[in-house]
Amino acid sequence: MTLAVKKSRPEFRNINAFTDLTTYRLPAAGFVSILHRISGAIMFLLMPFIIWLFDTSVSSEISFQKFKAAFNVGMLGLPGVIWKLVALALIWAFVHHFIAGLRHLYMDVSHTAVSKEFGTSSAMVTLISGTLITLALAAKLFGFY
């Protein structure tokens, strides 16, 4: 009988935030998870702005003109580009949170489909589709079409 040669296994240890965090390679699913939390926090913190956007856009024709002027000329001493960037951050947060939420729901419903390969591929689909949809909506927001 032959003896099997044992391969040395990697040693797992705790990560030191000051020394190891810069060299740690987070998998794509980890990025999606962190961005899902960040996008939820952005939507929560910008809720007053969202409510203002909706209220101003549907109240009357005059308020809708003020709404358009805030994005074209500016408001509260800030140029319109800044307000468009805030709106773009909201667009990204909603799109990413929605797509990542669908991904999480699918993984919760189909426990048999959860694997490392599926996690990586679905995370890449989430990141790429969220970015492409956000870029398309950014082009519309900034008037490219």
C-alpha positions as CSV (number, residue, x, y, z in Angstrom):
1,M,0.0,0.0,0.0
2,T,1.2,3.5,-0.8
3,L,0.9,6.2,1.7
4,A,-0.9,9.3,0.6
5,V,1.2,12.5,0.8
6,K,-0.6,15.2,2.8
7,K,-0.7,18.6,1.1
8,S,-0.1,21.4,3.4
9,R,-3.3,23.3,4.0
10,P,-3.5,27.0,4.3
11,E,-3.6,28.3,7.9
12,F,-6.7,30.4,8.6
13,R,-6.4,33.2,11.1
14,N,-8.2,36.4,12.0
15,I,-7.7,39.4,9.7
16,N,-6.0,42.4,11.3
17,A,-7.8,45.5,10.0
18,F,-4.7,47.6,10.0
19,T,-2.3,45.2,8.2
20,D,-4.3,42.6,6.3
21,L,-7.3,44.5,5.1
22,T,-5.4,46.2,2.2
23,T,-4.2,42.8,0.8
24,Y,-7.5,40.9,1.4
25,R,-9.2,39.9,-1.9
26,L,-12.9,40.1,-1.4
27,P,-14.9,37.8,-3.8
28,A,-17.5,39.3,-6.1
29,A,-20.4,38.0,-3.9
30,G,-18.8,39.9,-1.0
31,F,-18.7,43.1,-3.0
32,V,-22.4,42.7,-3.9
33,S,-23.3,42.1,-0.3
34,I,-21.5,45.2,0.9
35,L,-22.9,47.3,-1.9
36,H,-26.4,46.0,-1.1
37,R,-26.0,47.4,2.4
38,I,-24.5,50.7,1.2
39,S,-27.3,51.2,-1.4
40,G,-29.9,50.5,1.3
41,A,-28.3,53.1,3.6
42,I,-28.1,55.6,0.8
43,M,-31.8,55.2,0.0
44,F,-32.7,55.5,3.7
45,L,-30.6,58.6,4.3
46,L,-31.8,60.3,1.1
47,M,-35.5,59.6,1.9
48,P,-36.3,63.3,2.5
49,F,-34.8,64.2,-0.9
50,I,-36.8,61.4,-2.5
51,I,-40.0,62.6,-0.9
52,W,-39.2,66.2,-2.1
53,L,-38.6,64.9,-5.6
54,F,-41.9,63.1,-5.7
55,D,-43.9,65.9,-4.1
56,T,-42.4,68.6,-6.3
57,S,-42.9,66.7,-9.5
58,V,-46.6,65.9,-9.0
59,S,-48.0,68.9,-7.1
60,S,-48.6,71.4,-9.9
61,E,-47.2,72.6,-13.2
62,I,-45.4,75.5,-11.4
63,S,-43.8,73.2,-8.9
64,F,-42.7,70.9,-11.7
65,Q,-41.0,73.9,-13.4
66,K,-39.2,74.6,-10.1
67,F,-38.2,70.9,-10.0
68,K,-36.8,71.1,-13.6
69,A,-35.0,74.3,-12.7
70,A,-33.3,72.7,-9.7
71,F,-31.7,70.2,-12.0
72,N,-30.9,72.6,-14.9
73,V,-29.8,75.8,-13.1
74,G,-29.4,74.7,-9.5
75,M,-30.8,75.4,-6.1
76,L,-29.7,76.3,-2.6
77,G,-26.4,77.6,-3.9
78,L,-25.5,74.4,-5.6
79,P,-25.3,74.0,-9.3
80,G,-27.7,71.7,-11.2
81,V,-24.9,69.1,-11.8
82,I,-24.6,68.4,-8.1
83,W,-28.3,67.8,-7.8
84,K,-28.1,65.5,-10.9
85,L,-25.2,63.6,-9.2
86,V,-27.3,63.1,-6.1
87,A,-30.2,61.8,-8.2
88,L,-27.7,59.5,-10.0
89,A,-26.5,58.2,-6.6
90,L,-30.2,57.4,-5.8
91,I,-30.7,55.8,-9.2
92,W,-27.6,53.6,-8.7
93,A,-28.7,52.7,-5.1
94,F,-32.2,51.7,-6.2
95,V,-31.1,49.7,-9.3
96,H,-28.3,47.9,-7.4
97,H,-30.5,47.2,-4.3
98,F,-33.3,45.9,-6.5
99,I,-31.1,43.6,-8.6
100,A,-29.2,42.3,-5.6
101,G,-32.4,41.8,-3.7
102,L,-33.8,39.7,-6.5
103,R,-30.5,37.7,-6.4
104,H,-30.9,37.1,-2.7
105,L,-34.6,36.1,-3.0
106,Y,-33.7,33.6,-5.7
107,M,-31.0,32.1,-3.5
108,D,-33.5,31.9,-0.6
109,V,-36.2,30.2,-2.7
110,S,-33.9,27.7,-4.5
111,H,-31.6,26.3,-1.9
112,T,-30.2,23.6,-4.3
113,A,-28.9,26.3,-6.7
114,V,-26.6,27.9,-4.2
115,S,-23.0,27.1,-4.8
116,K,-19.7,28.9,-5.0
117,E,-19.9,29.1,-8.8
118,F,-23.5,30.3,-8.8
119,G,-22.6,32.9,-6.2
120,T,-19.7,34.2,-8.3
121,S,-21.6,34.2,-11.6
122,S,-24.8,35.8,-10.1
123,A,-22.7,38.4,-8.3
124,M,-21.0,39.3,-11.6
125,V,-24.4,39.5,-13.4
126,T,-25.6,41.8,-10.6
127,L,-22.6,44.1,-10.8
128,I,-22.6,44.3,-14.6
129,S,-26.3,44.7,-15.1
130,G,-26.6,47.3,-12.3
131,T,-23.7,49.3,-13.8
132,L,-25.1,49.1,-17.3
133,I,-28.6,50.2,-16.3
134,T,-27.2,53.0,-14.2
135,L,-25.1,54.2,-17.1
136,A,-28.1,54.2,-19.4
137,L,-30.2,56.2,-16.9
138,A,-27.3,58.6,-16.3
139,A,-27.1,59.2,-20.1
140,K,-30.8,60.1,-20.0
141,L,-30.4,62.2,-16.9
142,F,-27.6,64.3,-18.3
143,G,-29.4,64.7,-21.7
144,F,-27.3,62.5,-24.0
145,Y,-30.5,61.1,-25.5
